[in-house]
Amino acid sequence: RGRGGFQLTDEGKVLYQATAELLNSVEDFRVELGALHHRISGELRIGIVDNTITDANSKVAHAIFSMKRVGGDLQINLAVQSPGEIEEALLARKIHVGIGPFRHTLPGLDYEPAYSEKLLLYCARQHPLFSSAPYQLELDQLTDLDYVARGYLRESHVLGKTVRFKVSAMVHHMEAAALLILSGGFIGYLPEHYAARWVTQDQLRPLRPDLFGQCAEFF
């Protein structure tokens, strides 16, 4: 250990790995013990991205309810994390399953398709384009506008082929993106189900959904 941080010695690496295996074996024991009584037991640690609860396509709540019905003493630990944090936690074996949109597949993880989420490009009432949204505007009106990007989505790459935005903010959680868009100073993508409350109140409007509508695949 020094001023630059610390790293494990060779003996420390062996001890760390042995400790991880010991803790995993204890968890396996709890699961097997529950199986003897025909019930799910132990701890289930889940990581999920934020603000998916309003998505009708997401069946996570139903799945948790189904597990709890047969769960015995199953303990659920549910954490809201960014996709990158979820993948890191899975690789470190801190969680058992993660749910979210992932840009790339990482070695050592299995990705199973779950459902799709529709995203639209939005502006708020205070934004200059609000009165022209959703369809009464041309692409050149979108050039060089302040744009809030989410670090884990591919939308900036797709948009670069159609119109040039100025990435003026970077976020990793949906609520942060919504806050900046609602300020009126930025445009940005939000899931249609999540933005619906503000669209109903005429606080948000989509921008050219015929051109900029996208789908994010959840795994």
C-alpha positions in Angstrom: 0.0 0.0 0.0 1.3 3.4 -0.9 0.3 6.9 -1.8 -0.8 5.7 -5.3 -3.3 3.2 -3.8 -2.9 -0.5 -3.0 -2.8 -3.8 -4.7 -3.0 -7.4 -3.6 0.1 -9.5 -3.1 0.1 -13.0 -4.7 -0.8 -14.5 -1.3 -3.6 -11.9 -1.0 -5.0 -12.8 -4.3 -5.2 -16.5 -3.3 -6.8 -15.5 0.0 -9.3 -13.3 -1.7 -10.3 -16.0 -4.2 -10.6 -18.6 -1.4 -12.8 -16.2 0.6 -15.1 -15.6 -2.4 -15.4 -19.3 -2.9 -16.2 -19.9 0.8 -19.0 -17.2 0.7 -20.4 -18.7 -2.4 -20.4 -22.2 -0.9 -22.4 -20.9 2.1 -25.0 -19.4 -0.3 -25.1 -22.7 -2.2 -25.7 -24.5 1.0 -28.7 -22.2 1.8 -30.1 -22.9 -1.6 -29.7 -26.6 -1.4 -31.2 -26.6 2.1 -34.2 -24.8 0.8 -34.6 -27.3 -2.1 -34.9 -30.1 0.4 -38.0 -28.4 1.7 -39.2 -27.6 -1.9 -38.9 -23.9 -1.6 -36.6 -21.2 -2.9 -34.3 -19.8 -0.1 -31.2 -17.7 0.3 -30.6 -14.3 -1.1 -31.3 -13.1 -4.6 -29.4 -9.9 -5.6 -30.8 -8.0 -8.6 -29.5 -4.9 -10.3 -31.9 -2.9 -12.5 -31.7 0.5 -14.3 -33.8 3.3 -13.0 -37.4 4.3 -13.9 -38.6 1.1 -15.6 -41.6 0.7 -13.3 -44.0 2.6 -15.7 -43.1 0.3 -18.6 -45.9 -2.1 -19.3 -43.5 -4.4 -21.2 -41.4 -4.9 -18.0 -42.5 -8.0 -16.1 -40.0 -7.7 -13.3 -42.6 -6.9 -10.6 -44.7 -9.9 -11.7 -41.6 -12.2 -11.7 -40.7 -11.1 -8.2 -44.2 -11.7 -7.0 -44.2 -15.2 -8.5 -40.9 -16.0 -6.8 -42.1 -14.8 -3.4 -45.1 -17.0 -3.6 -42.9 -20.1 -3.6 -39.9 -18.3 -2.0 -40.0 -19.5 1.6 -37.4 -17.4 3.2 -36.1 -16.0 0.0 -34.5 -12.6 0.6 -34.4 -10.1 -2.3 -31.9 -7.4 -2.6 -32.8 -5.0 -5.4 -30.4 -2.2 -6.4 -31.0 0.6 -9.0 -27.8 1.0 -11.0 -26.5 2.1 -14.4 -25.9 -0.5 -17.0 -22.1 -0.2 -16.5 -22.5 -0.6 -12.7 -24.7 -3.7 -13.2 -22.1 -5.4 -15.4 -19.3 -4.6 -13.0 -21.4 -6.0 -10.1 -22.2 -9.1 -12.0 -18.5 -9.7 -12.9 -17.6 -9.2 -9.3 -20.4 -11.6 -8.2 -22.0 -8.9 -6.1 -25.3 -9.5 -7.8 -26.9 -12.5 -9.4 -28.9 -11.0 -12.2 -29.0 -7.6 -14.0 -31.7 -6.0 -16.1 -31.1 -3.1 -18.5 -30.0 -2.0 -21.9 -26.4 -2.9 -22.6 -24.3 -1.4 -25.4 -21.9 -4.3 -25.7 -21.6 -7.9 -24.5 -18.8 -8.6 -22.1 -17.0 -11.9 -21.8 -18.1 -13.9 -18.8 -21.7 -12.7 -18.9 -24.8 -14.3 -20.5 -27.2 -11.8 -22.2 -30.8 -13.0 -22.6 -33.3 -10.8 -24.6 -36.1 -9.5 -22.3 -38.1 -6.7 -24.0 -37.9 -3.5 -26.0 -38.3 0.1 -24.8 -39.4 2.9 -27.1 -37.6 6.2 -26.8 -38.4 9.6 -28.2 -36.5 12.9 -28.5 -38.1 15.5 -26.2 -38.1 19.2 -25.4 -39.8 21.1 -22.6 -42.3 23.9 -22.6 -39.5 26.5 -22.0 -37.5 25.3 -25.0 -37.7 27.4 -28.3 -38.9 24.4 -30.3 -41.8 23.5 -28.0 -44.4 25.5 -30.0 -43.4 23.7 -33.3 -43.2 20.2 -31.8 -43.8 17.5 -32.6 -44.0 17.8 -36.5 -43.9 21.4 -37.5 -40.1 21.8 -37.6 -37.3 21.1 -40.0 -34.1 19.2 -39.4 -31.9 22.3 -39.7 -33.8 23.7 -36.7 -32.3 20.9 -34.6 -28.6 21.6 -35.6 -26.2 22.5 -32.8 -28.9 22.4 -30.0 -27.8 21.6 -26.5 -28.3 17.9 -26.1 -28.2 15.7 -23.0 -26.7 12.3 -23.7 -26.9 9.1 -21.7 -23.5 7.5 -21.6 -24.8 3.9 -22.0 -27.1 4.4 -25.1 -26.2 4.5 -28.8 -28.5 7.4 -29.7 -25.7 9.9 -30.3 -24.1 7.7 -32.9 -27.5 7.3 -34.7 -28.2 11.0 -34.5 -24.8 11.9 -35.9 -26.0 10.4 -39.3 -29.0 12.6 -39.4 -28.4 15.9 -37.5 -25.6 17.4 -35.6 -26.3 18.0 -31.9 -24.0 19.6 -29.3 -23.6 17.2 -26.4 -23.7 19.7 -23.5 -24.5 17.2 -20.7 -23.8 13.5 -20.0 -25.8 11.5 -17.5 -26.1 7.8 -16.6 -29.5 7.8 -15.0 -33.0 8.5 -16.5 -34.1 10.9 -13.8 -31.0 13.1 -14.3 -31.8 13.3 -18.1 -35.5 14.2 -17.4 -34.4 16.9 -15.0 -32.2 18.6 -17.5 -34.7 18.3 -20.3 -37.5 19.7 -18.1 -35.2 22.7 -17.4 -35.8 23.8 -20.9 -32.1 24.1 -21.7 -31.6 20.8 -23.4 -33.3 18.3 -25.7 -32.8 14.6 -25.1 -34.2 11.1 -25.2 -36.6 9.6 -22.7 -38.6 6.4 -22.8 -42.1 7.1 -24.0 -43.7 5.4 -21.0 -41.6 7.5 -18.6 -42.2 10.8 -20.3 -46.0 10.2 -20.6 -46.9 12.0 -17.4 -45.3 15.3 -18.6 -46.6 14.9 -22.1 -50.1 14.6 -20.6 -49.5 17.8 -18.7 -48.1 19.5 -21.9 -44.8 20.0 -20.1 -42.9 17.9 -22.7 -43.4 17.3 -26.4 -41.6 14.9 -28.7 -39.5 16.2 -31.6 -40.1 14.5 -35.0 -41.0 11.1 -33.6 -41.3 9.9 -37.2 -37.5 10.4 -37.6 -36.1 10.1 -34.2 -38.0 7.3 -32.5 -35.8 4.5 -31.3 -36.0 1.2 -29.4 -33.6 0.1 -26.7 -33.3 -3.6 -26.2 -33.4 -4.8 -22.6 -31.5 -7.9 -21.5 
